[in-house]
Amino acid sequence: MPLLDNLLNESELIQPLVDKLDPIVQAVPNFLGYMQYFLGGLFGLYLIYFVFSLLKQKKELKLLEDIRQELREIKDLKKQIHKVVKNKK
């Protein structure tokens, strides 16, 4: 029975450590719960930022397309003016 006595002695030595670590171990799930909400909130904010960024880029792309279209129209008008001026000479 020396093995059993050894185990009992070791558990008696470990028990004070377990008693001291018990509050920390019980606090971990609460801490993880807070971290879950915090990280979830950060992810939610990032997701909102991402959606607004996409909308802004779409708006800027539309503006660039409009500018490109206006430049084409200006070039066409310039060509027409040159034709008219050339024909009058």
WOMO-V139166 format. One record per backbone hydrogen bond with DSSP energy under -0.5 kcal/mol. CO is the residue of the C=O (numbers start at 1). NH is the residue of the N-H. If there is no record, write none. Layout:
BEGIN
CO_NH ; CO_NH
END
This chain:
BEGIN
1_5 ; 2_6 ; 3_7 ; 4_8 ; 5_9 ; 6_10 ; 7_11 ; 8_12 ; 9_13 ; 10_14 ; 11_15 ; 12_16 ; 13_17 ; 14_18 ; 15_19 ; 16_20 ; 17_21 ; 18_22 ; 19_23 ; 21_25 ; 22_26 ; 23_27 ; 24_28 ; 25_29 ; 26_30 ; 27_31 ; 28_32 ; 29_33 ; 30_34 ; 31_35 ; 32_36 ; 33_37 ; 34_38 ; 35_39 ; 36_40 ; 37_41 ; 38_42 ; 39_43 ; 40_44 ; 41_45 ; 42_46 ; 43_47 ; 44_48 ; 45_49 ; 46_50 ; 47_51 ; 48_52 ; 49_53 ; 50_54 ; 51_55 ; 52_56 ; 53_57 ; 54_58 ; 55_59 ; 56_60 ; 57_61 ; 58_62 ; 59_63 ; 60_64 ; 61_65 ; 62_66 ; 63_67 ; 64_68 ; 65_69 ; 66_70 ; 67_71 ; 68_72 ; 69_73 ; 70_74 ; 71_75 ; 72_76 ; 73_77 ; 74_78 ; 75_79 ; 76_80 ; 77_81 ; 78_82 ; 79_83 ; 80_84 ; 81_85 ; 82_86 ; 83_87 ; 84_88 ; 85_89
END
